[in-house]
Structures are given as structure tokens and as C-alpha cells.
Amino acid sequence: MEKFDQEGSWWLRDLTVLSLSGADALLFLNGQLTCAVGELDGSQAFTSAYCNAQGRILANGLLWSTPDHGVYWAVCSDLTEQIAQRLRLYALRQEVTIQRLDTRSVMGHRGKDCVPTALHQSAPWSCVTLGGGDWIVAPMSTPEVPAAWHITDAPDATSPDASAWNATRLAAGWPNIGATASGQFLPAALDMDLNGTIAFHKGCYPGQEVIARMHYRGATKRRLAYGTGTPSCSQELPSPLTDLYRWQAHDDRPVGRIIEAVSLQGQTHIAAEILLSEGPESRYALGSPDGPDAVLRSIHPAAAPV
């Protein structure tokens, strides 16, 4: 993972919390998301994905529960209503209520002065309730530089832009699927079969047959990569689904696509899917064969061919 010096607290305005309550909430959601929702016990959060029947990701996000048996899912704000409506369509005749919680916001904290001491040695995805808010240890957290999400009803409106948090998140291999990318990527392209997002021991959910077949047959052709662009790339932030081409190869066939990009201090941080044959590190042109360049490397090099 790349090293970033920035520590602090950021209001993650691009995330919105969905609440699922009712006697059937856990059972219902377990049949919709890729993770083992039924194993939520209030002490651990999960990374999760919601897929369509073709196995492509509609949304992904942070899932947790609380002692009052509430289940919460933080997803990209530009998808919240769409995902909530889709879930309601499948919740007929089940005792589950799905609603958007505009009273709860998500903060990102990084550094020992910003994360509660009780969480400094905690494992990633540990979930605790402190001071009336839920805290979840982020996967890029270390004992030296702890990091955590804080779900609160009193976000710090004076906090700076969240680019530093998002760049750290991308470098660790955790891109978010927003409205532009919804329905476009297979879970393996985000390494979800390697990072715990998919529970292969659980029952059915939308897209499960496609996802399991790819996993067990070794049919994955694209994997997650992260990197940064050269100064010319920072002139205009590339959008999700921007095609990637081999640098100076004079080849008009794309070899990857951008999933999410963030600009931080004049540098562009990119998470993308790339062909396995391109790994573990390569130079790419963005948007066209003669576009600005970026160097990307596989997040999980072991998944790439030798």
C-alpha cells in the first residue's frame, strides 16, 4: 500500500446510510448481498456488494449492525434511492423496512489523534459503539496510523475535502461503485473474491451463479489495479469507465477501465480494472492511445500471472 502523510478527519459526503429494520431484515439482506449478512453480531462490520442477475456490481459499501438489532449499509450517495427502491421490490411479504437515514453521516478519521485510543490495536472491520456513534476500523488501518469510519449524527461541517481519505482508500484497494459505474464491473475486477467481500460458503443471492462459476473455474480475466497519473493527467480528472490503453503501443484496443479516480495535491490517484496479462505493473494511456499516462500496479500481485 502507498504511504500517505496526511492525517485528520473528513466528512465523507459521498456516502449515505441506509437502514434496514424488522424481524426479517438479516435474512432478507443475506439473500441480496455477497457477504455473510447472517453472521453480523454487532462486533464486526463487513464489506459488501449488491449485484444484478448477470453478476455485475450495482453498489458496494460498508455493512454493520448495532445492539438494537438495526442493520446499516453505507453506499454511494448518488445510488442510495435507486438501491433502496430495488431492495423494496424484493422485500414483498417480508417484515423489513428500508429507509434512507439522512440524520446519520459518515466521517473518516486517520491518525492516533483522530481515532479513539481503544481502536488503535483493533483489527480491520472491528465495530464498536463509542460516545453515541458507531466506529468501524478501516482496512487500511495500522497500529502506527489507525484509521476508522465514524457514523454520527453530528458531522464536522468544517472538515476539509475528503480527497486524502479517498486516495488512501484507493491505494489500499477499496474503490467505491457510484452511479456511473453501477452495473458495469464484475466483482473479481475489484478483487472482491480475494478481499472478503464475497462469502462463498453462504446461500444464493443475485448473480451468485455467475460469480461462483468464475471463481471455481479460474475464469477471471481482469483484476484490480491502483496507481497515479503524470502531471498531464491531473488537468482533468478521468471519470469512471474511462478506457485504458497500452502506453505508446499504437493499439486501439482498451486493456482496462477506470473504476474511481481522486485528485489530491495535483496528483491523480486511480483504481481500475486491467487485464491479468497486463500485471503486475504497467504504464497506460487514459481515454485514448495518445492520452495522458498513468502507471498502475496490481493490488494483489499473486492474482496476476508470473
C-alpha positions in Angstrom: 0.0 0.0 0.0 1.1 3.5 -0.8 2.2 5.7 2.2 0.3 8.9 2.8 1.4 11.5 5.3 -2.0 13.2 5.7 -3.8 12.5 8.9 -7.1 14.1 10.0 -10.9 13.9 9.9 -13.1 14.2 6.9 -16.8 14.2 6.3 -17.5 11.6 3.6 -20.3 13.4 1.9 -20.3 10.9 -1.0 -21.7 8.2 1.4 -25.2 7.8 2.7 -26.5 5.3 5.2 -29.4 3.0 4.5 -31.3 1.4 7.5 -32.9 -2.0 7.3 -35.1 -3.0 10.3 -37.7 -5.6 11.1 -37.7 -9.3 12.0 -36.7 -10.4 8.6 -34.0 -7.8 7.9 -31.0 -10.0 8.3 -32.5 -13.0 6.4 -33.7 -10.7 3.6 -30.3 -8.9 3.2 -28.4 -12.2 3.4 -30.2 -13.2 0.2 -29.3 -10.0 -1.5 -25.7 -9.1 -0.7 -22.5 -11.0 -1.4 -21.2 -11.1 2.2 -22.5 -13.3 5.1 -25.0 -10.9 6.5 -26.4 -13.5 8.8 -23.1 -13.5 10.7 -23.4 -9.9 11.8 -23.2 -9.7 15.6 -22.6 -6.1 16.3 -18.8 -6.5 16.8 -17.7 -6.8 13.2 -18.6 -4.9 10.0 -18.4 -6.4 6.5 -17.6 -5.1 3.1 -20.4 -6.0 0.8 -21.7 -5.8 -2.8 -25.1 -5.9 -4.4 -25.1 -7.5 -7.8 -27.6 -7.9 -10.7 -28.5 -11.3 -12.2 -25.5 -11.1 -14.5 -23.2 -10.9 -11.6 -22.2 -7.2 -12.1 -21.9 -4.8 -9.2 -24.8 -2.4 -8.7 -23.4 -1.0 -5.5 -20.9 -1.8 -2.7 -20.4 -0.4 0.7 -19.9 -0.8 4.4 -22.3 -3.1 6.3 -22.8 -3.3 10.1 -25.3 -3.9 12.8 -25.9 -2.5 16.3 -27.0 -3.9 19.7 -30.6 -2.8 18.9 -30.6 -5.2 16.0 -30.5 -2.5 13.4 -28.7 -3.2 10.2 -27.0 -0.4 8.3 -25.4 -0.1 4.9 -23.3 2.9 3.7 -23.3 3.2 -0.1 -22.5 6.0 -2.6 -25.0 8.8 -2.2 -25.8 9.1 -5.9 -27.1 5.5 -5.7 -29.0 5.5 -2.4 -32.5 6.0 -3.7 -32.0 3.6 -6.6 -30.7 0.8 -4.4 -33.4 1.4 -1.7 -36.1 1.1 -4.3 -34.7 -2.0 -5.8 -34.4 -3.7 -2.4 -38.0 -2.8 -1.6 -39.1 -4.6 -4.8 -37.7 -7.8 -3.4 -38.9 -7.3 0.2 -42.5 -8.0 -0.5 -44.2 -10.2 2.1 -41.2 -9.9 4.4 -41.1 -7.9 7.6 -38.3 -5.4 6.7 -38.3 -1.7 6.4 -35.8 0.1 4.2 -35.1 3.8 4.6 -32.5 6.4 4.0 -31.0 7.9 7.2 -30.3 11.5 6.4 -29.8 12.1 10.1 -26.6 9.9 10.1 -23.4 10.8 8.3 -20.1 9.1 7.8 -16.8 10.6 8.9 -13.3 9.2 8.0 -10.6 9.5 10.6 -6.9 8.8 10.3 -4.1 9.1 12.8 -3.7 8.5 16.5 -5.0 11.9 17.5 -8.2 11.4 15.4 -9.1 7.8 16.2 -10.1 6.7 19.7 -7.3 5.0 21.6 -9.4 1.9 22.2 -9.3 1.2 18.4 -5.5 1.7 17.8 -4.8 -2.0 18.1 -8.1 -3.3 16.8 -8.3 -5.5 13.7 -9.8 -4.1 10.5 -13.6 -4.3 10.4 -13.9 -4.2 14.2 -17.1 -2.4 15.1 -17.8 -0.6 18.4 -20.2 2.0 19.7 -18.5 4.9 21.5 -20.0 8.2 22.6 -23.3 7.5 20.9 -21.7 6.8 17.5 -20.6 3.7 15.6 -16.9 3.3 14.9 -15.6 0.8 12.3 -11.9 0.1 11.9 -10.9 0.7 8.2 -9.0 -2.0 6.3 -6.1 0.5 5.7 -5.7 0.9 9.5 -2.3 0.1 11.2 -1.3 0.3 14.8 1.1 3.1 13.8 -1.5 5.0 11.8 -5.0 3.9 12.8 -8.0 4.7 10.5 -11.7 4.3 11.1 -15.1 5.3 9.9 -17.3 7.1 12.4 -21.1 7.1 11.8 -22.5 10.1 13.6 -25.5 12.4 13.7 -23.1 15.4 14.2 -20.6 15.5 11.3 -17.9 18.2 11.3 -19.1 20.5 8.6 -15.7 22.4 8.8 -13.7 19.3 7.8 -11.6 19.6 4.6 -12.3 17.9 1.3 -12.1 14.1 1.7 -9.6 13.5 -1.1 -6.8 12.5 1.3 -9.0 9.8 2.8 -10.2 8.6 -0.6 -6.7 8.4 -2.1 -5.6 6.3 0.9 -8.7 4.1 0.4 -7.9 3.6 -3.3 -4.3 2.8 -2.6 -5.4 0.1 -0.2 -7.6 -1.5 -2.9 -11.1 -0.3 -1.8 -12.8 1.7 -4.7 -16.5 2.6 -4.4 -19.0 1.9 -7.1 -21.0 5.1 -7.9 -23.9 5.7 -10.3 -21.7 6.0 -13.4 -20.1 2.6 -12.7 -23.1 0.8 -11.4 -23.8 -2.4 -13.3 -20.5 -2.3 -15.2 -18.0 -4.3 -13.3 -17.8 -7.9 -12.2 -16.8 -8.5 -8.5 -13.5 -10.1 -9.4 -12.4 -6.9 -11.2 -12.4 -5.3 -7.8 -10.7 -8.3 -6.2 -13.9 -9.0 -4.2 -13.2 -12.7 -4.3 -9.9 -12.1 -2.6 -10.6 -9.4 -0.1 -13.5 -10.9 1.8 -16.4 -9.1 0.1 -17.8 -12.4 -1.2 -18.8 -15.3 1.2 -18.6 -18.4 -1.0 -20.0 -20.6 1.8 -23.3 -18.8 2.0 -26.5 -19.4 0.1 -28.0 -17.7 -3.0 -28.0 -14.0 -3.9 -28.4 -12.2 -7.2 -25.5 -13.1 -9.6 -24.2 -15.8 -7.3 -24.1 -18.5 -10.0 -22.0 -16.3 -12.4 -19.7 -15.2 -9.6 -19.1 -18.7 -8.2 -18.5 -20.2 -11.7 -15.8 -17.6 -12.5 -14.2 -18.2 -9.1 -14.1 -22.0 -9.2 -13.2 -22.3 -12.8 -10.5 -19.7 -12.7 -12.2 -17.7 -15.4 -11.2 -14.3 -14.1 -9.6 -12.2 -16.8 -9.5 -8.8 -15.1 -8.2 -7.6 -11.7 -7.9 -4.5 -9.6 -5.0 -2.1 -10.1 -4.0 1.2 -8.4 -1.6 3.9 -9.5 -1.1 7.6 -10.1 -1.1 9.7 -13.2 1.6 12.0 -14.5 1.0 15.8 -14.1 -0.7 16.0 -17.5 -3.3 13.5 -16.2 -4.3 15.9 -13.4 -5.5 18.6 -15.7 -8.9 16.9 -15.9 -10.0 14.1 -13.5 -10.8 11.0 -15.5 -14.3 9.7 -15.0 -15.3 6.1 -14.2 -15.4 3.8 -17.3 -12.6 5.8 -19.0 -10.8 3.3 -21.1 -7.1 2.4 -20.6 -4.7 1.7 -23.4 -1.1 0.3 -23.5 1.2 3.3 -23.4 2.8 4.1 -26.8 1.7 0.7 -28.1 -0.2 2.2 -31.1 -3.0 -0.2 -30.3 -6.6 1.0 -30.3 -7.9 -1.9 -28.1 -8.6 -1.0 -24.5 -6.9 -3.2 -21.9 -8.8 -1.8 -18.8 -11.2 0.7 -17.4 -11.1 3.2 -14.6 -13.4 2.4 -11.6 -12.7 5.5 -9.5 -10.3 8.4 -9.6 -9.4 11.0 -7.0 -7.3 14.2 -7.3 -5.0 15.0 -4.3 -2.5 17.9 -4.3 -2.2 17.9 -8.1 -1.8 14.2 -8.5 -4.4 11.8 -9.8 -5.0 8.5 -7.9 -6.6 5.8 -9.9 -8.3 2.5 -9.2 -9.0 0.5 -12.4 -9.7 -3.0 -13.7 -6.9 -4.3 -16.0 -6.4 -7.5 -18.0 -4.5 -10.1 -16.0 -1.9 -10.2 -18.8 -1.0 -6.6 -18.1 0.1 -7.1 -14.5 1.7 -6.7 -12.1 2.7 -3.1 -13.2 2.3 -1.3 -16.5 2.1 2.1 -18.0 -1.2 3.2 -19.6 -2.7 5.9 -21.7 -6.1 7.2 -20.4 -9.1 7.8 -22.7 -7.2 7.2 -26.0 -4.0 5.6 -27.2 -2.3 9.0 -27.1 -4.0 10.3 -23.9 -2.2 11.3 -20.6 -0.3 8.4 -18.9 -0.5 6.7 -15.6 1.4 3.8 -14.0 -0.8 1.2 -12.4 0.1 -1.9 -10.4 -1.9 -4.9 -9.3 -3.4 -4.7 -5.8 -2.9 -8.4 -5.3 0.1 -9.3 -7.4 -0.3 -13.0 -6.6 -3.5 -13.0 -8.7 -1.6 -12.0 -11.8 0.3 -14.4 -14.0 4.0 -14.8 -13.5 
